Amino acid sequence: MTLGEKIRTLRQRQGYTQEELAQKLYVTRMAVSKWENGGSLR
């Protein structure tokens, strides 16, 4: 399981949308999307 898959699994398990997780982490929804799809982890 990749890091992106782990992030997505945990996010979904908590019932968060990408937007909700992004707000909690003070990042954009696009950042969360990139993380989950194997893009930049910065």
PDB file of N, H, CA, C and O in Angstrom:
ATOM      1  N   MET A   1       0.855  -1.174   0.000  1.00  0.00           N
ATOM      2  CA  MET A   1       0.000   0.000   0.000  1.00  0.00           C
ATOM      3  C   MET A   1       0.904   1.240   0.000  1.00  0.00           C
ATOM      4  O   MET A   1       1.828   1.349   0.806  1.00  0.00           O
ATOM      5  N   THR A   2       0.623   2.157  -0.906  1.00  0.00           N
ATOM      6  H   THR A   2      -0.128   2.069  -1.561  1.00  0.00           H
ATOM      7  CA  THR A   2       1.418   3.386  -0.991  1.00  0.00           C
ATOM      8  C   THR A   2       0.954   4.394   0.059  1.00  0.00           C
ATOM      9  O   THR A   2      -0.109   4.238   0.661  1.00  0.00           O
ATOM     10  N   LEU A   3       1.764   5.422   0.266  1.00  0.00           N
ATOM     11  H   LEU A   3       2.627   5.548  -0.222  1.00  0.00           H
ATOM     12  CA  LEU A   3       1.397   6.465   1.213  1.00  0.00           C
ATOM     13  C   LEU A   3       0.081   7.124   0.795  1.00  0.00           C
ATOM     14  O   LEU A   3      -0.778   7.392   1.634  1.00  0.00           O
ATOM     15  N   GLY A   4      -0.072   7.380  -0.499  1.00  0.00           N
ATOM     16  H   GLY A   4       0.626   7.162  -1.181  1.00  0.00           H
ATOM     17  CA  GLY A   4      -1.306   7.988  -0.995  1.00  0.00           C
ATOM     18  C   GLY A   4      -2.532   7.129  -0.701  1.00  0.00           C
ATOM     19  O   GLY A   4      -3.588   7.643  -0.332  1.00  0.00           O
ATOM     20  N   GLU A   5      -2.382   5.826  -0.866  1.00  0.00           N
ATOM     21  H   GLU A   5      -1.525   5.409  -1.166  1.00  0.00           H
ATOM     22  CA  GLU A   5      -3.491   4.912  -0.573  1.00  0.00           C
ATOM     23  C   GLU A   5      -3.819   4.927   0.911  1.00  0.00           C
ATOM     24  O   GLU A   5      -4.987   4.847   1.293  1.00  0.00           O
ATOM     25  N   LYS A   6      -2.797   5.027   1.746  1.00  0.00           N
ATOM     26  H   LYS A   6      -1.849   5.091   1.436  1.00  0.00           H
ATOM     27  CA  LYS A   6      -3.027   5.088   3.190  1.00  0.00           C
ATOM     28  C   LYS A   6      -3.765   6.366   3.568  1.00  0.00           C
ATOM     29  O   LYS A   6      -4.690   6.342   4.380  1.00  0.00           O
ATOM     30  N   ILE A   7      -3.348   7.485   2.971  1.00  0.00           N
ATOM     31  H   ILE A   7      -2.597   7.505   2.312  1.00  0.00           H
ATOM     32  CA  ILE A   7      -4.017   8.765   3.250  1.00  0.00           C
ATOM     33  C   ILE A   7      -5.491   8.681   2.847  1.00  0.00           C
ATOM     34  O   ILE A   7      -6.372   9.070   3.614  1.00  0.00           O
ATOM     35  N   ARG A   8      -5.752   8.172   1.649  1.00  0.00           N
ATOM     36  H   ARG A   8      -5.036   7.856   1.026  1.00  0.00           H
ATOM     37  CA  ARG A   8      -7.136   8.069   1.162  1.00  0.00           C
ATOM     38  C   ARG A   8      -7.970   7.150   2.052  1.00  0.00           C
ATOM     39  O   ARG A   8      -9.103   7.477   2.405  1.00  0.00           O
ATOM     40  N   THR A   9      -7.408   6.008   2.410  1.00  0.00           N
ATOM     41  H   THR A   9      -6.488   5.742   2.123  1.00  0.00           H
ATOM     42  CA  THR A   9      -8.127   5.047   3.247  1.00  0.00           C
ATOM     43  C   THR A   9      -8.481   5.653   4.597  1.00  0.00           C
ATOM     44  O   THR A   9      -9.619   5.545   5.054  1.00  0.00           O
ATOM     45  N   LEU A  10      -7.501   6.292   5.234  1.00  0.00           N
ATOM     46  H   LEU A  10      -6.576   6.379   4.862  1.00  0.00           H
ATOM     47  CA  LEU A  10      -7.757   6.901   6.542  1.00  0.00           C
ATOM     48  C   LEU A  10      -8.745   8.057   6.441  1.00  0.00           C
ATOM     49  O   LEU A  10      -9.601   8.219   7.310  1.00  0.00           O
ATOM     50  N   ARG A  11      -8.633   8.863   5.382  1.00  0.00           N
ATOM     51  H   ARG A  11      -7.937   8.731   4.675  1.00  0.00           H
ATOM     52  CA  ARG A  11      -9.573   9.982   5.177  1.00  0.00           C
ATOM     53  C   ARG A  11     -10.999   9.451   5.030  1.00  0.00           C
ATOM     54  O   ARG A  11     -11.927   9.955   5.662  1.00  0.00           O
ATOM     55  N   GLN A  12     -11.157   8.444   4.203  1.00  0.00           N
ATOM     56  H   GLN A  12     -10.403   8.034   3.690  1.00  0.00           H
ATOM     57  CA  GLN A  12     -12.490   7.889   3.972  1.00  0.00           C
ATOM     58  C   GLN A  12     -13.027   7.202   5.219  1.00  0.00           C
ATOM     59  O   GLN A  12     -14.223   7.279   5.502  1.00  0.00           O
ATOM     60  N   ARG A  13     -12.161   6.536   5.965  1.00  0.00           N
ATOM     61  H   ARG A  13     -11.190   6.473   5.735  1.00  0.00           H
ATOM     62  CA  ARG A  13     -12.570   5.865   7.201  1.00  0.00           C
ATOM     63  C   ARG A  13     -13.129   6.876   8.204  1.00  0.00           C
ATOM     64  O   ARG A  13     -14.055   6.575   8.957  1.00  0.00           O
ATOM     65  N   GLN A  14     -12.552   8.079   8.199  1.00  0.00           N
ATOM     66  H   GLN A  14     -11.800   8.324   7.587  1.00  0.00           H
ATOM     67  CA  GLN A  14     -13.016   9.140   9.100  1.00  0.00           C
ATOM     68  C   GLN A  14     -14.230   9.883   8.539  1.00  0.00           C
ATOM     69  O   GLN A  14     -14.844  10.691   9.235  1.00  0.00           O
ATOM     70  N   GLY A  15     -14.570   9.609   7.292  1.00  0.00           N
ATOM     71  H   GLY A  15     -14.071   8.953   6.726  1.00  0.00           H
ATOM     72  CA  GLY A  15     -15.734  10.232   6.681  1.00  0.00           C
ATOM     73  C   GLY A  15     -15.494  11.644   6.177  1.00  0.00           C
ATOM     74  O   GLY A  15     -16.439  12.416   6.017  1.00  0.00           O
ATOM     75  N   TYR A  16     -14.219  11.992   5.922  1.00  0.00           N
ATOM     76  H   TYR A  16     -13.451  11.365   6.051  1.00  0.00           H
ATOM     77  CA  TYR A  16     -13.880  13.323   5.441  1.00  0.00           C
ATOM     78  C   TYR A  16     -13.810  13.348   3.921  1.00  0.00           C
ATOM     79  O   TYR A  16     -13.380  12.383   3.289  1.00  0.00           O
ATOM     80  N   THR A  17     -14.238  14.464   3.349  1.00  0.00           N
ATOM     81  H   THR A  17     -14.587  15.248   3.863  1.00  0.00           H
ATOM     82  CA  THR A  17     -13.989  14.708   1.930  1.00  0.00           C
ATOM     83  C   THR A  17     -12.563  15.244   1.818  1.00  0.00           C
ATOM     84  O   THR A  17     -11.941  15.594   2.821  1.00  0.00           O
ATOM     85  N   GLN A  18     -12.062  15.303   0.608  1.00  0.00           N
ATOM     86  H   GLN A  18     -12.568  15.019  -0.206  1.00  0.00           H
ATOM     87  CA  GLN A  18     -10.734  15.895   0.419  1.00  0.00           C
ATOM     88  C   GLN A  18     -10.739  17.345   0.890  1.00  0.00           C
ATOM     89  O   GLN A  18      -9.765  17.807   1.484  1.00  0.00           O
ATOM     90  N   GLU A  19     -11.808  18.052   0.634  1.00  0.00           N
ATOM     91  H   GLU A  19     -12.599  17.677   0.151  1.00  0.00           H
ATOM     92  CA  GLU A  19     -11.921  19.459   1.041  1.00  0.00           C
ATOM     93  C   GLU A  19     -11.872  19.593   2.564  1.00  0.00           C
ATOM     94  O   GLU A  19     -11.186  20.469   3.089  1.00  0.00           O
ATOM     95  N   GLU A  20     -12.588  18.740   3.260  1.00  0.00           N
ATOM     96  H   GLU A  20     -13.146  18.028   2.833  1.00  0.00           H
ATOM     97  CA  GLU A  20     -12.603  18.796   4.723  1.00  0.00           C
ATOM     98  C   GLU A  20     -11.225  18.493   5.309  1.00  0.00           C
ATOM     99  O   GLU A  20     -10.781  19.159   6.244  1.00  0.00           O
ATOM    100  N   LEU A  21     -10.555  17.488   4.757  1.00  0.00           N
ATOM    101  H   LEU A  21     -10.915  16.946   3.998  1.00  0.00           H
ATOM    102  CA  LEU A  21      -9.213  17.154   5.242  1.00  0.00           C
ATOM    103  C   LEU A  21      -8.257  18.313   4.963  1.00  0.00           C
ATOM    104  O   LEU A  21      -7.437  18.668   5.810  1.00  0.00           O
ATOM    105  N   ALA A  22      -8.366  18.886   3.793  1.00  0.00           N
ATOM    106  H   ALA A  22      -9.032  18.598   3.105  1.00  0.00           H
ATOM    107  CA  ALA A  22      -7.505  20.016   3.435  1.00  0.00           C
ATOM    108  C   ALA A  22      -7.678  21.170   4.414  1.00  0.00           C
ATOM    109  O   ALA A  22      -6.695  21.778   4.837  1.00  0.00           O
ATOM    110  N   GLN A  23      -8.919  21.473   4.775  1.00  0.00           N
ATOM    111  H   GLN A  23      -9.717  20.979   4.432  1.00  0.00           H
ATOM    112  CA  GLN A  23      -9.168  22.564   5.724  1.00  0.00           C
ATOM    113  C   GLN A  23      -8.552  22.256   7.080  1.00  0.00           C
ATOM    114  O   GLN A  23      -8.001  23.150   7.722  1.00  0.00           O
ATOM    115  N   LYS A  24      -8.633  21.032   7.517  1.00  0.00           N
ATOM    116  H   LYS A  24      -9.081  20.306   6.995  1.00  0.00           H
ATOM    117  CA  LYS A  24      -8.074  20.652   8.815  1.00  0.00           C
ATOM    118  C   LYS A  24      -6.547  20.739   8.818  1.00  0.00           C
ATOM    119  O   LYS A  24      -5.934  21.000   9.853  1.00  0.00           O
ATOM    120  N   LEU A  25      -5.941  20.517   7.651  1.00  0.00           N
ATOM    121  H   LEU A  25      -6.439  20.305   6.811  1.00  0.00           H
ATOM    122  CA  LEU A  25      -4.480  20.532   7.544  1.00  0.00           C
ATOM    123  C   LEU A  25      -3.934  21.865   7.031  1.00  0.00           C
ATOM    124  O   LEU A  25      -2.723  22.036   6.896  1.00  0.00           O
ATOM    125  N   TYR A  26      -4.840  22.811   6.746  1.00  0.00           N
ATOM    126  H   TYR A  26      -5.824  22.672   6.856  1.00  0.00           H
ATOM    127  CA  TYR A  26      -4.454  24.137   6.227  1.00  0.00           C
ATOM    128  C   TYR A  26      -3.691  24.036   4.913  1.00  0.00           C
ATOM    129  O   TYR A  26      -2.684  24.712   4.702  1.00  0.00           O
ATOM    130  N   VAL A  27      -4.198  23.172   4.036  1.00  0.00           N
ATOM    131  H   VAL A  27      -5.016  22.623   4.208  1.00  0.00           H
ATOM    132  CA  VAL A  27      -3.646  23.044   2.687  1.00  0.00           C
ATOM    133  C   VAL A  27      -4.817  23.098   1.709  1.00  0.00           C
ATOM    134  O   VAL A  27      -5.975  23.141   2.124  1.00  0.00           O
ATOM    135  N   THR A  28      -4.518  23.095   0.417  1.00  0.00           N
ATOM    136  H   THR A  28      -3.577  23.060   0.080  1.00  0.00           H
ATOM    137  CA  THR A  28      -5.582  23.110  -0.582  1.00  0.00           C
ATOM    138  C   THR A  28      -6.103  21.697  -0.839  1.00  0.00           C
ATOM    139  O   THR A  28      -5.439  20.707  -0.531  1.00  0.00           O
ATOM    140  N   ARG A  29      -7.296  21.626  -1.406  1.00  0.00           N
ATOM    141  H   ARG A  29      -7.836  22.430  -1.657  1.00  0.00           H
ATOM    142  CA  ARG A  29      -7.847  20.333  -1.791  1.00  0.00           C
ATOM    143  C   ARG A  29      -6.972  19.686  -2.855  1.00  0.00           C
ATOM    144  O   ARG A  29      -6.829  18.464  -2.897  1.00  0.00           O
ATOM    145  N   MET A  30      -6.390  20.512  -3.711  1.00  0.00           N
ATOM    146  H   MET A  30      -6.506  21.505  -3.678  1.00  0.00           H
ATOM    147  CA  MET A  30      -5.506  19.982  -4.760  1.00  0.00           C
ATOM    148  C   MET A  30      -4.281  19.304  -4.147  1.00  0.00           C
ATOM    149  O   MET A  30      -3.798  18.308  -4.687  1.00  0.00           O
ATOM    150  N   ALA A  31      -3.775  19.823  -3.035  1.00  0.00           N
ATOM    151  H   ALA A  31      -4.168  20.632  -2.597  1.00  0.00           H
ATOM    152  CA  ALA A  31      -2.631  19.189  -2.367  1.00  0.00           C
ATOM    153  C   ALA A  31      -3.017  17.794  -1.889  1.00  0.00           C
ATOM    154  O   ALA A  31      -2.263  16.840  -2.078  1.00  0.00           O
ATOM    155  N   VAL A  32      -4.184  17.676  -1.273  1.00  0.00           N
ATOM    156  H   VAL A  32      -4.797  18.451  -1.119  1.00  0.00           H
ATOM    157  CA  VAL A  32      -4.651  16.370  -0.789  1.00  0.00           C
ATOM    158  C   VAL A  32      -4.817  15.415  -1.968  1.00  0.00           C
ATOM    159  O   VAL A  32      -4.438  14.247  -1.888  1.00  0.00           O
ATOM    160  N   SER A  33      -5.377  15.914  -3.047  1.00  0.00           N
ATOM    161  H   SER A  33      -5.684  16.864  -3.112  1.00  0.00           H
ATOM    162  CA  SER A  33      -5.566  15.092  -4.241  1.00  0.00           C
ATOM    163  C   SER A  33      -4.221  14.594  -4.775  1.00  0.00           C
ATOM    164  O   SER A  33      -4.091  13.421  -5.127  1.00  0.00           O
ATOM    165  N   LYS A  34      -3.230  15.473  -4.835  1.00  0.00           N
ATOM    166  H   LYS A  34      -3.336  16.425  -4.549  1.00  0.00           H
ATOM    167  CA  LYS A  34      -1.902  15.070  -5.310  1.00  0.00           C
ATOM    168  C   LYS A  34      -1.293  14.012  -4.396  1.00  0.00           C
ATOM    169  O   LYS A  34      -0.703  13.040  -4.868  1.00  0.00           O
ATOM    170  N   TRP A  35      -1.439  14.206  -3.088  1.00  0.00           N
ATOM    171  H   TRP A  35      -1.919  14.995  -2.705  1.00  0.00           H
ATOM    172  CA  TRP A  35      -0.900  13.220  -2.148  1.00  0.00           C
ATOM    173  C   TRP A  35      -1.511  11.850  -2.413  1.00  0.00           C
ATOM    174  O   TRP A  35      -0.806  10.843  -2.485  1.00  0.00           O
ATOM    175  N   GLU A  36      -2.847  11.831  -2.558  1.00  0.00           N
ATOM    176  H   GLU A  36      -3.419  12.649  -2.499  1.00  0.00           H
ATOM    177  CA  GLU A  36      -3.546  10.557  -2.719  1.00  0.00           C
ATOM    178  C   GLU A  36      -3.226   9.889  -4.060  1.00  0.00           C
ATOM    179  O   GLU A  36      -3.286   8.666  -4.181  1.00  0.00           O
ATOM    180  N   ASN A  37      -2.891  10.691  -5.048  1.00  0.00           N
ATOM    181  H   ASN A  37      -2.842  11.685  -4.949  1.00  0.00           H
ATOM    182  CA  ASN A  37      -2.634  10.139  -6.391  1.00  0.00           C
ATOM    183  C   ASN A  37      -1.156  10.000  -6.702  1.00  0.00           C
ATOM    184  O   ASN A  37      -0.773   9.794  -7.854  1.00  0.00           O
ATOM    185  N   GLY A  38      -0.313  10.114  -5.660  1.00  0.00           N
ATOM    186  H   GLY A  38      -0.623  10.281  -4.724  1.00  0.00           H
ATOM    187  CA  GLY A  38       1.105   9.877  -5.849  1.00  0.00           C
ATOM    188  C   GLY A  38       1.891  11.052  -6.349  1.00  0.00           C
ATOM    189  O   GLY A  38       3.025  10.891  -6.800  1.00  0.00           O
ATOM    190  N   GLY A  39       1.308  12.256  -6.280  1.00  0.00           N
ATOM    191  H   GLY A  39       0.387  12.387  -5.913  1.00  0.00           H
ATOM    192  CA  GLY A  39       2.039  13.458  -6.696  1.00  0.00           C
ATOM    193  C   GLY A  39       2.953  13.923  -5.580  1.00  0.00           C
ATOM    194  O   GLY A  39       3.359  13.140  -4.722  1.00  0.00           O
ATOM    195  N   SER A  40       3.262  15.175  -5.601  1.00  0.00           N
ATOM    196  H   SER A  40       2.933  15.812  -6.298  1.00  0.00           H
ATOM    197  CA  SER A  40       4.168  15.772  -4.619  1.00  0.00           C
ATOM    198  C   SER A  40       3.664  15.581  -3.200  1.00  0.00           C
ATOM    199  O   SER A  40       2.466  15.701  -2.945  1.00  0.00           O
ATOM    200  N   LEU A  41       4.566  15.286  -2.278  1.00  0.00           N
ATOM    201  H   LEU A  41       5.539  15.189  -2.485  1.00  0.00           H
ATOM    202  CA  LEU A  41       4.209  15.118  -0.879  1.00  0.00           C
ATOM    203  C   LEU A  41       4.641  16.330  -0.049  1.00  0.00           C
ATOM    204  O   LEU A  41       4.741  16.240   1.175  1.00  0.00           O
ATOM    205  N   ARG A  42       4.891  17.441  -0.697  1.00  0.00           N
ATOM    206  H   ARG A  42       4.810  17.515  -1.691  1.00  0.00           H
ATOM    207  CA  ARG A  42       5.297  18.662   0.004  1.00  0.00           C
ATOM    208  C   ARG A  42       4.113  19.476   0.404  1.00  0.00           C
ATOM    209  O   ARG A  42       4.269  20.539   1.006  1.00  0.00           O
TER     210      ARG A  42
END
